[in-house]
Structures are given as structure tokens and as C-alpha cells.
């Protein structure tokens, strides 16, 4: 590549971006300069792709599907994590463990406001689908450009519940005394919470992409097998954070892997009718228009470890 | 008055969630005032260590809800500014 590899990333603490960025693995091990851009949400990152500001990004698959359907030349070349969306609320609301049934949990939020990251984010899509499935349309969704604005909205009583990532759950628990009322595995099994997406123009950069995926896989394994060490590196990247906080986040949904196994691909494609129903897709998509599994299958052969 | 709200990563240093200040100046001048008020740790987070004179790109500044990125707008004096270091994911 003539210039630096421009990579979009989210603040989600269990994404390997924090480790690769802090440790400068791409520069040191691949000899390629990397230019990292922080985005507020997946849809914001897809917008940056559409403006040709990024070659690669860490993003949830629904925003990537929306982008591809609009003609942005993207391909998902690696996984990263599954089941990263949960529902949280204050102590006055009962959780699934107590009520035993998702519709009963949702019933509590009739005529309530629920805070969620941007429209079209994986969290937004999953929760809108859940509401539709359980005919709970009288719950008002309030979208936020940054999930970090949600704890303040909860404290001010502007929303009663929220949907988002494990870091949001830990942050809201600490700041607002909330708890998880629907855990991630229940909401959408194997939901592709993030993957590695690149512009199709760089798909012929075999050495770069294989090298990048090897580093990504190494960091996924570090988070899974040595969370203490991974948290240490993440706190070096984000020194205002507490290491215990990062480890608590890692433990909420410890399903980290770089591979793209069938359940990941199937779960991604389960979003297509949903995205169509929500009016988010401009055209239908087949697997070949979304995934390029050649590189990751070389880097990560064998069974996945999500 | 300009209302300034501090969220994750900054409110712990500042020790307050929200303040109000008189300001109809460039944002960068307001940030310098905040640095003087809240000290070295705040200043280090705000400006980072990479390039002198350039804000830490990890610090997000929303003015009336809009992410101003690396701009330095002149404030009218009635804005709501939110400063934070994102950790809650996308």
C-alpha cells in the first residue's frame, strides 16, 4: 500500500484494536504505518468508509450489511466477537433470571424510553426486532450518537433502560446501579458483534491482510486466555481506565475469536430479512457479497473458539 | 452561560459532573482555562502527548450534540458542551 493503513475503531474495550494500536503491532510486525480513527458507532464508521476515509474497520455486521447494500465496496474478512448486545435497566426492573421469559421482561418497558446507540447499529437492529417479535411497539427508542451519553440520560430519568455493549453494562452498573435484564446470548445467539471489514480495493494485499488477521487472532487469544495481560495492555492504551473495569468487561460475554465459522455467517444472514423489514437495506445480499473467508481460513484453520 | 458536562474518564478528575462558565471565545481558549483550573492530569488527557498544539483525538467534544472533531469554533456563550473519553462501545 502506498500510504498508511487507515483503520476505523470503536471504543468497545474488548475489540483487539486497543491492543494492536497501543503495541504498534502493525507497524512493528508488518512494517506498515497505521492511522487509527475513533468512531462513535458502527453507522458512523460505515459513513467514513463511504467517504473513502478508511481501508479497514472494526464494526458490527448489520451496519456493514447496510453499507454494502448501498454500494460501498466492503468485505468482512474476519470475526472478533459474538454476542455483544444486552439490555440493562435499574433495580426496579426485573431480569430474565427472575421472570423467566423475554416477553415478560419487555412488558415492563411498555411506555418507557430505551436508550440505544445509533439507528442501524447492531444494538438498534436487535432491539427493534425483539420489540416487533413480541408486539411491544409502545416502547420508545431513543438513539444516541455515543453510548457514553447513556449513563447520564439514565441518571436524569430521560430513559428507563438501555441496550448496548458489555462495557456500557459495566459502566451503567457502576454509575447508575443498573443490572443486565436480558443477557447477550439470549437476545440473538451468535450475533456478530464485530468483525474486520475492509474495502474491496485492498483485497489483493494478501501479505498485509493475512498479517493483520494473524495479529488480530493473537490479540483475541490474549483476551480469551490471558485477560489480565490483555487488560494491562488496554489500560496502557487508555490510561484513564481501571484494569479491573476492563477485566469485568471481558468477563461479561467472553466469546472472542478471529474466525468466520458457519454459525457466524448464518447469524449475520439472519439479519437480512430483519434489516429489510426495518427498511435499512437497499438491496438483498448473498454470502459472496459480504464475506471473503480465504485469508482467515489460512490464518485460523480448524474449529472456532467463540 | 456555557454549560460543560464531564462524562467518563474526565468527571473523576474534575470531581464534578457539570459546570457553567462565561465564555464567548474560541473553544481552544476555554479548554486552556479548564486545563489551568483542573491541573496537569486533565491537561495531559486533553492534549495527549503526540503532537503539540493538537487535541488528543480520543477526547470527544460535543457542542450542542455535534462532534466537533478537530475544529476550533468560536462559542456564542450559550452552548452545552460535553467532554468525555469514550469507553462504552459503539
Boltz contact constraints between the chains, C-beta under 6 A:
constraints:
  - contact:
      token1: [A, 10]
      token2: [B, 89]
      max_distance: 6.0
  - contact:
      token1: [A, 10]
      token2: [B, 90]
      max_distance: 6.0
  - contact:
      token1: [A, 11]
      token2: [B, 86]
      max_distance: 6.0
  - contact:
      token1: [A, 11]
      token2: [B, 87]
      max_distance: 6.0
  - contact:
      token1: [A, 11]
      token2: [B, 89]
      max_distance: 6.0
  - contact:
      token1: [A, 12]
      token2: [B, 89]
      max_distance: 6.0
  - contact:
      token1: [A, 12]
      token2: [B, 90]
      max_distance: 6.0
  - contact:
      token1: [A, 41]
      token2: [B, 90]
      max_distance: 6.0
  - contact:
      token1: [A, 42]
      token2: [B, 90]
      max_distance: 6.0
  - contact:
      token1: [A, 147]
      token2: [B, 88]
      max_distance: 6.0
  - contact:
      token1: [A, 147]
      token2: [B, 89]
      max_distance: 6.0
  - contact:
      token1: [A, 148]
      token2: [B, 7]
      max_distance: 6.0
  - contact:
      token1: [A, 148]
      token2: [B, 8]
      max_distance: 6.0
  - contact:
      token1: [A, 148]
      token2: [B, 84]
      max_distance: 6.0
  - contact:
      token1: [A, 148]
      token2: [B, 86]
      max_distance: 6.0
  - contact:
      token1: [A, 148]
      token2: [B, 88]
      max_distance: 6.0
  - contact:
      token1: [A, 165]
      token2: [B, 89]
      max_distance: 6.0
  - contact:
      token1: [A, 167]
      token2: [B, 87]
      max_distance: 6.0
  - contact:
      token1: [A, 167]
      token2: [B, 88]
      max_distance: 6.0
  - contact:
      token1: [A, 167]
      token2: [B, 89]
      max_distance: 6.0
  - contact:
      token1: [A, 168]
      token2: [B, 88]
      max_distance: 6.0
  - contact:
      token1: [A, 168]
      token2: [B, 89]
      max_distance: 6.0
  - contact:
      token1: [A, 171]
      token2: [B, 88]
      max_distance: 6.0
  - contact:
      token1: [A, 240]
      token2: [B, 9]
      max_distance: 6.0
  - contact:
      token1: [A, 240]
      token2: [B, 85]
      max_distance: 6.0
